[in-house]
Amino acid sequence: MIFGRNRNVKTETVVLPEDLQDPRDQLATEPEAEATGPFDIADRPDADGYLDLGSLRIPVVKDMKVRLDLEDTTKRLIGVTLQLGQSSLQVQAFAAPRAGGIWDEIRAEILESVTVTEGAQVGEQEGQFGTEVVARIPAKMPDGSPGWRVARFVGVDGPRWFLRGVIGGEAAFKAEAVGPVNELFSRIVVRRGDDPHPPRELLPLTPPENMRPVRQPGQAGQAGESAETGSSGPAGSSQPTGRSEAPTIVDPRQRPPERGPEVTEVR
């Protein structure tokens, strides 16, 4: 019989040369690329391995230092600064409209605010998270010699939220230092919540229970626990706009900033 069972038949698997393979078979066998963030809470609901700060969940990374930035007048939390080696990343989450993002508008405002500073250089470049802003502002070094303050501004539009990062230190100007900070930013999770917030309003942050106060040098005897980052503008601003953006830029050639009054060390 033509279709009868033949116990003497042997089968063998062969691999065709690439020029004879069907492209559809190649697509079917290639693994899907892993999604990259930052993420919405709906896509990353599991809190394991994260520091929960309310509207932000920060991935726990070895030897990373976390500082919560406080507003001077109200003492409310307005941002989170992460120190990783010789680089820093300050993040803030804002409410955004349902339709369309706000990063394009914010970038234009940052460009304008830095441009008014005499001698400053600012421009856009493509990065892992799309178009980002790189700014260089003339500054004096600790020894009085001329230098630059450098920062990268990155932004991601999510579902009804906007996440902004201000990157200082080596990750702002050294290619080999960019990867770890970008990886850290990409793993952040944003929890927008259902409460109504007008566009550009800062999403509320809450401190974790294990936070402990650490005073900066020179603060002994002062009352209160101000968490100044050592600069003003977007690194400490509660609004992602305005001409105060430029002064926040971090000097990459100085040593890392001292820890602020609210610090958690993750080891």
C-alpha positions as CSV (number, residue, x, y, z in Angstrom):
1,M,0.0,0.0,0.0
2,I,1.2,3.5,-0.9
3,F,0.2,5.0,2.5
4,G,0.9,1.9,4.5
5,R,3.2,2.0,7.6
6,N,6.8,1.0,6.8
7,R,8.8,0.3,9.9
8,N,12.1,0.4,8.0
9,V,11.8,4.1,7.0
10,K,14.2,6.4,8.8
11,T,13.8,10.2,9.2
12,E,16.5,12.8,9.4
13,T,16.4,16.5,10.2
14,V,18.4,18.8,8.0
15,V,19.0,22.6,8.1
16,L,18.6,24.4,4.9
17,P,21.0,27.1,3.8
18,E,19.9,30.6,4.6
19,D,19.2,31.4,0.9
20,L,16.7,28.5,0.7
21,Q,14.9,29.2,4.0
22,D,11.5,30.7,4.1
23,P,11.6,34.2,5.7
24,R,8.3,33.4,7.5
25,D,10.0,30.5,9.3
26,Q,12.8,32.8,10.5
27,L,10.3,35.3,11.9
28,A,8.4,32.6,13.7
29,T,11.5,31.3,15.5
30,E,13.1,34.6,16.5
31,P,12.4,35.5,20.1
32,E,10.4,38.6,20.8
33,A,12.4,41.6,22.0
34,E,12.0,42.3,25.7
35,A,9.9,45.4,26.4
36,T,11.8,48.4,27.7
37,G,10.4,51.0,30.1
38,P,9.9,53.2,31.9
39,F,6.6,51.3,32.6
40,D,3.1,52.0,33.7
41,I,2.0,50.2,36.8
42,A,-0.5,48.2,34.7
43,D,2.4,46.6,32.9
44,R,4.5,46.0,35.9
45,P,2.2,45.5,38.9
46,D,4.7,43.3,40.9
47,A,6.5,45.4,43.5
48,D,9.2,42.9,44.3
49,G,12.6,44.4,43.9
50,Y,11.3,47.9,43.9
51,L,11.4,50.8,46.4
52,D,7.7,52.1,46.6
53,L,7.5,55.9,46.7
54,G,3.9,56.3,45.8
55,S,3.7,57.5,42.2
56,L,7.2,56.1,41.5
57,R,8.6,52.6,42.0
58,I,12.4,52.7,41.9
59,P,14.3,49.5,41.1
60,V,16.6,48.3,43.9
61,V,20.2,48.4,42.5
62,K,23.3,47.4,44.5
63,D,25.3,50.4,46.0
64,M,22.7,52.9,44.7
65,K,21.9,55.8,47.0
66,V,18.4,57.4,47.0
67,R,17.7,60.9,48.1
68,L,14.2,62.4,48.4
69,D,14.1,66.0,47.4
70,L,12.0,68.3,49.5
71,E,10.5,71.7,48.6
72,D,11.8,74.4,50.8
73,T,8.6,76.1,51.7
74,T,6.2,73.2,52.0
75,K,8.6,70.4,52.8
76,R,6.7,68.2,50.4
77,L,8.5,65.6,48.3
78,I,9.0,66.8,44.8
79,G,11.6,64.4,43.3
80,V,13.9,61.5,43.7
81,T,17.6,61.7,43.1
82,L,19.5,58.4,42.5
83,Q,23.3,58.3,42.9
84,L,24.9,55.5,41.0
85,G,28.7,55.6,41.0
86,Q,29.9,58.9,39.7
87,S,26.5,59.6,38.0
88,S,23.2,61.0,39.2
89,L,19.6,60.6,38.0
90,Q,16.9,62.9,39.3
91,V,13.3,61.8,38.4
92,Q,9.9,63.4,38.6
93,A,6.5,62.1,37.4
94,F,3.8,64.5,36.3
95,A,0.2,64.3,35.2
96,A,-0.4,64.5,31.4
97,P,-3.4,64.8,29.2
98,R,-5.2,61.7,27.9
99,A,-4.5,62.6,24.3
100,G,-0.9,63.4,23.3
101,G,2.3,63.8,25.4
102,I,4.0,66.9,26.7
103,W,7.7,66.0,26.2
104,D,7.9,67.9,22.9
105,E,6.7,71.0,24.7
106,I,9.0,70.5,27.7
107,R,12.1,70.0,25.5
108,A,11.4,73.3,23.7
109,E,11.1,75.1,27.1
110,I,14.4,73.6,28.3
111,L,16.1,74.6,25.2
112,E,14.8,78.2,25.5
113,S,15.7,78.5,29.2
114,V,19.3,77.3,28.7
115,T,19.9,79.4,25.6
116,V,19.4,82.7,27.6
117,T,22.5,81.8,29.8
118,E,25.5,83.5,28.4
119,G,28.0,81.1,26.9
120,A,25.7,78.1,27.3
121,Q,25.5,75.4,24.7
122,V,22.4,73.3,24.3
123,G,21.0,70.9,21.7
124,E,19.1,67.8,21.0
125,Q,20.3,64.3,20.3
126,E,18.7,60.9,19.8
127,G,19.1,58.4,22.7
128,Q,17.6,55.2,24.1
129,F,14.4,57.0,25.1
130,G,14.0,59.2,21.9
131,T,15.0,62.8,21.6
132,E,16.8,64.2,24.6
133,V,18.4,67.5,25.5
134,V,22.1,68.0,26.3
135,A,23.2,71.2,27.9
136,R,26.6,72.7,28.8
137,I,26.9,75.8,30.9
138,P,30.1,77.6,31.8
139,A,31.0,77.2,35.4
140,K,34.0,77.6,37.7
141,M,35.7,74.5,39.1
142,P,36.5,74.2,42.8
143,D,40.0,75.5,42.1
144,G,38.6,78.6,40.2
145,S,39.5,77.4,36.8
146,P,36.9,77.6,34.0
147,G,34.9,74.5,33.2
148,W,31.4,73.2,32.2
149,R,28.3,72.0,33.9
150,V,26.8,69.2,31.9
151,A,23.4,67.5,32.0
152,R,21.2,65.3,29.9
153,F,17.4,65.8,30.0
154,V,15.3,62.7,29.1
155,G,11.6,62.3,29.0
156,V,9.0,59.6,28.4
157,D,5.3,60.1,27.8
158,G,3.1,57.4,29.3
159,P,-0.7,56.9,29.7
160,R,-1.8,60.2,31.4
161,W,1.7,60.6,32.9
162,F,5.1,62.1,32.0
163,L,8.4,61.0,33.5
164,R,11.4,63.4,33.3
165,G,15.0,62.5,34.2
166,V,17.9,64.9,34.7
167,I,21.2,63.0,34.3
168,G,24.3,64.5,35.8
169,G,27.9,63.4,36.5
170,E,29.8,61.0,34.2
171,A,26.6,59.7,32.6
172,A,26.0,63.1,31.1
173,F,29.2,63.2,29.1
174,K,31.0,59.8,29.2
175,A,29.7,57.2,26.8
176,E,30.9,54.3,28.9
177,A,28.8,55.6,31.9
178,V,25.5,56.0,30.0
179,G,24.4,52.4,30.1
180,P,23.9,51.8,33.8
181,V,21.9,55.0,34.3
182,N,19.8,54.4,31.2
183,E,19.1,50.9,32.5
184,L,18.0,52.3,35.8
185,F,15.7,54.9,34.2
186,S,14.2,52.2,31.9
187,R,13.1,50.1,34.9
188,I,11.2,52.8,36.7
189,V,7.5,52.2,37.2
190,V,5.0,55.0,37.3
191,R,1.7,54.8,39.2
192,R,-0.5,57.6,37.9
193,G,-3.6,56.7,40.1
194,D,-7.2,57.6,39.4
195,D,-7.3,60.9,41.2
196,P,-7.8,64.0,38.9
197,H,-4.6,66.0,38.2
198,P,-4.3,68.8,35.7
199,P,-1.6,68.4,33.1
200,R,2.0,69.1,34.4
201,E,1.0,68.7,38.1
202,L,3.5,66.7,40.1
203,L,2.3,63.3,41.0
204,P,2.5,62.7,44.8
205,L,5.4,60.9,46.3
206,T,5.4,59.2,49.7
207,P,8.6,58.2,51.6
208,P,9.2,54.6,52.5
209,E,9.2,53.6,56.2
210,N,12.9,52.8,56.3
211,M,14.1,56.3,55.3
212,R,16.5,57.8,57.7
213,P,17.7,61.4,58.0
214,V,21.3,62.2,57.1
215,R,22.6,65.8,57.4
216,Q,24.9,67.4,54.9
217,P,28.1,68.9,56.1
218,G,27.6,72.4,57.5
219,Q,23.9,71.7,58.5
220,A,24.7,70.8,62.2
221,G,22.6,72.9,64.5
222,Q,20.1,73.8,61.8
223,A,16.4,73.0,62.4
224,G,14.3,71.0,60.0
225,E,15.2,68.5,57.3
226,S,15.5,70.4,54.1
227,A,16.5,68.1,51.2
228,E,18.1,70.6,48.9
229,T,19.9,69.0,46.0
230,G,22.4,71.8,45.8
231,S,20.8,73.4,42.9
232,S,17.5,74.8,41.7
233,G,15.3,74.3,38.6
234,P,14.2,71.0,37.1
235,A,16.2,69.0,39.6
236,G,14.2,70.6,42.3
237,S,11.3,72.1,40.5
238,S,7.7,71.0,41.0
239,Q,6.8,72.0,37.5
240,P,8.4,70.7,34.3
241,T,8.7,74.2,32.8
242,G,10.2,77.6,33.3
243,R,13.5,79.4,32.9
244,S,14.8,78.0,36.2
245,E,15.7,74.8,34.3
246,A,19.3,75.8,33.5
247,P,20.8,76.1,37.0
248,T,20.0,72.5,37.9
249,I,22.9,71.2,35.7
250,V,25.4,69.2,37.6
251,D,29.2,69.8,37.3
252,P,30.5,66.5,36.0
253,R,34.1,67.2,37.1
254,Q,33.3,67.7,40.7
255,R,33.0,64.9,43.1
256,P,29.5,63.4,43.5
257,P,27.1,65.6,45.5
258,E,26.9,64.9,49.2
259,R,23.9,63.0,50.4
260,G,20.8,65.1,51.3
261,P,18.9,64.9,54.6
262,E,16.7,62.0,53.4
263,V,18.8,59.0,52.2
264,T,18.3,55.3,51.7
265,E,21.3,53.3,50.8
266,V,20.5,50.1,48.9
267,R,23.1,47.4,49.1
